[in-house]
């Protein structure tokens, strides 16, 4: 016992214990490190592959107008910094690729699969920081959304172009605000976030993600609404009603009056 106590007091005892502790810690790390590294590297490798696949799609289908490095040409703007959300909106609604030069890109048949759109969005996002594709909790899960607040936000910020019922409207120089009925929630959010074409940008400081969710819920509520008065005449309000009255209603009534007057005579 005296011999063991003397060894514990030896100046080298502390160093030996420290070395033993380091060896045990290093051995445990070596045993568990490969699994951790594989788990961390796999998503990074997948993301790199996604960006590479997106680059190939971009070069084959988009670079003619947007340039080899997406820096833009006379035919199309630069895409550096537009973010994944812009690509997902433009390509996911069929507006891109643009079939022909026009004053405005219109919604069209989607040319790519969801996976290909995701890859192109990942590539463009890798070129510079920009708005990301919104979280599904703001675009798909609308339970509990404040529809009334969404309607107020829409009427204040959007109705002057898109009409109070989202039926769309005319703008200057041949452009127009498209109808917003039966539009996927994700694309409504992305349009607010990126401001495509003539539309202003409503970033998350202007309209918060929760408020954007409320707007989406309001628009989807309009999609379900019935028209108790019969034909909605496009929901264009008094303008559509006035056209109907003067161009169709009044001539019918005048014609009926003339016919009845002649018959009575």
C-alpha positions as CSV (number, residue, x, y, z in Angstrom):
1,X,0.0,0.0,0.0
2,X,2.8,2.3,0.9
3,X,4.4,1.5,-2.5
4,X,1.1,2.3,-4.4
5,X,0.7,5.6,-2.4
6,X,4.3,6.6,-3.3
7,X,3.6,5.9,-7.0
8,X,0.5,8.1,-6.9
9,X,2.6,10.9,-5.5
10,X,5.2,10.5,-8.2
11,X,5.6,13.6,-10.5
12,X,5.0,11.5,-13.6
13,X,1.6,10.0,-12.3
14,X,-0.4,13.0,-13.4
15,X,1.1,13.0,-16.9
16,X,0.4,9.2,-17.2
17,X,-3.2,9.7,-16.2
18,X,-3.6,12.5,-18.7
19,X,-2.1,10.4,-21.5
20,X,-4.5,7.6,-20.6
21,X,-7.5,9.9,-20.7
22,X,-6.5,11.3,-24.0
23,X,-6.0,7.8,-25.4
24,X,-9.5,6.7,-24.3
25,X,-11.1,9.9,-25.6
26,X,-9.3,9.5,-29.0
27,X,-10.3,5.9,-29.3
28,X,-13.9,6.7,-28.7
29,X,-13.9,9.6,-31.2
30,X,-12.2,7.3,-33.8
31,X,-14.9,4.7,-33.2
32,X,-17.8,7.1,-33.7
33,X,-16.4,9.7,-36.1
34,X,-16.9,7.8,-39.4
35,X,-20.7,7.6,-38.9
36,X,-21.0,11.2,-38.0
37,X,-18.9,12.3,-40.9
38,X,-20.9,10.3,-43.3
39,X,-24.1,11.8,-42.1
40,X,-22.8,15.3,-42.4
41,X,-21.2,14.8,-45.8
42,X,-24.2,13.1,-47.4
43,X,-26.5,16.2,-47.6
44,X,-23.6,18.3,-48.8
45,X,-22.9,15.8,-51.5
46,X,-26.5,15.6,-52.5
47,X,-26.8,19.4,-52.6
48,X,-23.7,19.6,-54.8
49,X,-25.1,17.0,-57.2
50,X,-28.4,19.0,-57.3
51,X,-26.6,22.2,-58.2
52,X,-24.6,20.4,-60.9
53,X,-27.7,18.9,-62.5
54,X,-29.4,22.3,-62.4
55,X,-26.4,23.9,-64.1
56,X,-26.6,21.3,-66.9
57,X,-30.4,22.0,-67.3
58,X,-29.7,25.8,-67.3
59,X,-27.0,25.6,-69.9
60,X,-29.2,23.5,-72.2
61,X,-32.4,25.5,-71.8
62,X,-31.8,29.0,-70.3
63,X,-28.4,30.2,-71.2
64,X,-29.4,31.4,-74.7
65,X,-31.2,34.3,-73.1
66,X,-29.7,34.6,-69.7
67,X,-26.1,34.0,-70.6
68,X,-23.7,31.1,-69.9
69,X,-23.1,32.3,-66.3
70,X,-26.6,33.7,-65.9
71,X,-25.2,37.2,-66.1
72,X,-27.8,38.2,-68.6
73,X,-27.9,39.2,-72.3
74,X,-29.9,41.6,-74.4
75,X,-32.5,38.9,-74.6
76,X,-32.9,38.2,-70.9
77,X,-31.9,39.7,-67.5
78,X,-29.2,38.5,-65.1
79,X,-30.4,35.8,-62.7
80,X,-27.6,36.4,-60.1
81,X,-29.3,37.1,-56.8
82,X,-32.9,36.4,-57.9
83,X,-33.0,33.4,-55.6
84,X,-34.6,29.9,-55.8
85,X,-38.1,31.4,-55.2
86,X,-38.0,33.3,-58.5
87,X,-37.0,30.3,-60.5
88,X,-39.6,28.1,-58.8
89,X,-42.3,30.7,-59.7
90,X,-41.3,31.4,-63.2
91,X,-40.6,27.8,-64.3
92,X,-43.2,26.2,-62.0
93,X,-46.0,28.3,-63.6
94,X,-44.8,27.7,-67.2
95,X,-43.8,31.4,-67.7
96,X,-40.3,30.2,-68.5
97,X,-38.9,29.2,-70.8
98,X,-40.5,32.1,-72.7
99,X,-42.0,30.7,-76.0
100,X,-41.6,34.1,-77.8
101,X,-40.6,37.6,-77.0
102,X,-43.6,39.6,-75.7
103,X,-44.4,42.5,-73.4
104,X,-45.2,40.0,-70.6
105,X,-44.7,36.3,-69.9
106,X,-48.0,34.5,-69.4
107,X,-48.8,31.4,-67.4
108,X,-48.4,28.4,-69.7
109,X,-47.9,24.6,-69.6
110,X,-45.1,23.6,-67.3
111,X,-42.2,22.1,-69.3
112,X,-40.1,20.5,-66.5
113,X,-40.7,18.0,-63.7
114,X,-40.7,19.1,-60.0
115,X,-37.3,17.6,-59.6
116,X,-35.8,19.5,-62.5
117,X,-37.3,22.8,-61.3
118,X,-35.8,22.1,-57.9
119,X,-32.4,21.5,-59.5
120,X,-32.5,24.7,-61.6
121,X,-33.6,26.7,-58.5
122,X,-30.7,25.2,-56.5
123,X,-28.2,26.2,-59.3
124,X,-29.5,29.8,-59.5
125,X,-29.5,30.1,-55.7
126,X,-25.8,29.0,-55.7
127,X,-24.9,32.0,-57.8
128,X,-25.8,34.6,-55.2
129,X,-28.1,35.2,-52.2
130,X,-31.8,35.7,-52.9
131,X,-35.3,34.7,-51.7
132,X,-35.6,31.0,-50.9
133,X,-38.6,28.8,-51.8
134,X,-41.1,29.4,-48.9
135,X,-41.7,26.9,-46.1
136,X,-44.8,24.7,-46.7
137,X,-46.2,25.8,-43.3
138,X,-46.9,29.2,-44.8
139,X,-48.3,28.0,-48.2
140,X,-50.0,24.6,-47.6
141,X,-51.1,24.5,-43.9
142,X,-53.7,27.2,-43.8
143,X,-55.6,26.0,-40.8
144,X,-56.0,28.8,-38.3
145,X,-55.0,31.5,-40.9
146,X,-56.7,34.9,-40.4
147,X,-58.8,35.1,-43.6
148,X,-60.3,38.5,-42.6
149,X,-56.8,40.0,-42.1
150,X,-55.7,38.5,-45.4
151,X,-58.6,40.2,-47.2
152,X,-57.7,43.5,-45.7
153,X,-54.0,43.1,-46.8
154,X,-55.1,42.1,-50.3
155,X,-57.5,45.0,-50.7
156,X,-54.9,47.5,-49.5
157,X,-51.9,46.2,-51.5
158,X,-53.1,44.1,-54.4
159,X,-56.7,45.0,-55.5
160,X,-55.8,48.1,-57.4
161,X,-54.2,45.9,-60.1
162,X,-55.7,42.4,-59.5
163,X,-59.2,43.6,-58.8
164,X,-60.9,43.1,-55.4
165,X,-61.9,39.6,-56.3
166,X,-58.5,38.6,-57.8
167,X,-60.0,38.6,-61.4
168,X,-57.0,40.5,-62.8
169,X,-56.9,43.8,-64.7
170,X,-55.3,45.9,-67.4
171,X,-52.1,47.8,-67.0
172,X,-50.2,50.2,-69.3
173,X,-48.4,49.3,-72.6
174,X,-50.2,46.1,-73.2
175,X,-49.3,44.6,-69.8
176,X,-51.9,43.2,-67.4
177,X,-52.2,41.9,-63.8
178,X,-53.2,38.2,-64.2
179,X,-56.1,36.6,-62.4
180,X,-55.3,35.0,-59.1
181,X,-58.0,32.4,-58.9
182,X,-57.1,28.8,-58.3
183,X,-53.4,29.5,-57.9
184,X,-51.2,27.2,-55.8
185,X,-50.3,28.8,-52.4
186,X,-46.6,28.4,-53.0
187,X,-46.7,30.4,-56.2
188,X,-48.9,33.2,-54.6
189,X,-46.2,33.5,-51.8
190,X,-43.4,33.5,-54.3
191,X,-45.0,36.2,-56.4
192,X,-45.3,38.4,-53.4
193,X,-41.8,37.7,-52.4
194,X,-40.1,38.2,-55.8
195,X,-42.3,40.7,-57.6
196,X,-42.4,39.2,-61.1
197,X,-42.6,41.6,-64.1
198,X,-44.6,44.7,-63.2
199,X,-45.5,43.6,-59.7
200,X,-43.8,45.3,-56.7
201,X,-41.8,43.2,-54.2
202,X,-43.4,42.5,-50.9
203,X,-40.6,41.1,-48.8
204,X,-41.0,39.7,-45.4
205,X,-40.5,43.2,-43.8
206,X,-43.3,44.7,-45.9
207,X,-45.7,41.7,-45.5
208,X,-44.6,39.1,-42.9
209,X,-44.7,35.4,-43.7
210,X,-47.8,35.0,-41.4
211,X,-49.5,37.8,-43.3
212,X,-48.7,36.3,-46.6
213,X,-50.2,33.1,-45.3
214,X,-53.4,35.0,-44.5
215,X,-53.5,36.5,-48.0
216,X,-53.2,33.0,-49.5
217,X,-56.0,31.7,-47.2
218,X,-58.2,34.7,-48.4
219,X,-57.5,33.9,-52.1
220,X,-58.4,30.2,-51.5
221,X,-61.5,31.3,-49.7
222,X,-62.5,33.3,-52.8
223,X,-62.0,30.2,-54.9
224,X,-64.6,28.4,-52.9
225,X,-67.2,31.2,-52.9
226,X,-70.4,30.8,-54.8
227,X,-72.1,33.7,-56.7
228,X,-75.7,33.9,-55.3
229,X,-76.7,36.4,-57.9
230,X,-76.0,34.1,-60.9
231,X,-73.3,34.9,-63.4
232,X,-70.5,36.9,-61.9
233,X,-69.7,38.7,-65.1
234,X,-66.0,38.1,-64.4
235,X,-66.3,39.7,-60.9
236,X,-65.1,43.0,-62.4
237,X,-67.5,45.0,-60.4
238,X,-69.6,47.9,-61.7
239,X,-67.6,48.2,-64.9
240,X,-68.7,44.7,-66.1
241,X,-72.3,45.3,-64.9
242,X,-72.4,48.6,-66.7
243,X,-71.2,47.1,-70.0
244,X,-73.8,44.4,-69.7
245,X,-76.5,46.9,-69.0
246,X,-75.7,49.3,-71.8
247,X,-74.6,46.8,-74.5
248,X,-77.1,44.0,-73.8
249,X,-79.7,44.9,-71.2
250,X,-80.8,48.3,-72.6
251,X,-81.0,47.2,-76.3
252,X,-83.2,44.2,-75.2
253,X,-85.5,46.5,-73.2
254,X,-85.7,49.1,-76.0
255,X,-86.4,46.4,-78.5
256,X,-89.1,44.9,-76.4
257,X,-90.7,48.3,-75.9
258,X,-90.7,49.0,-79.6
259,X,-92.1,45.5,-80.4
260,X,-94.9,45.9,-77.8
261,X,-95.8,49.4,-79.1
262,X,-96.1,48.2,-82.7
263,X,-98.2,45.2,-81.6
264,X,-100.6,47.4,-79.6
265,X,-101.0,49.7,-82.6
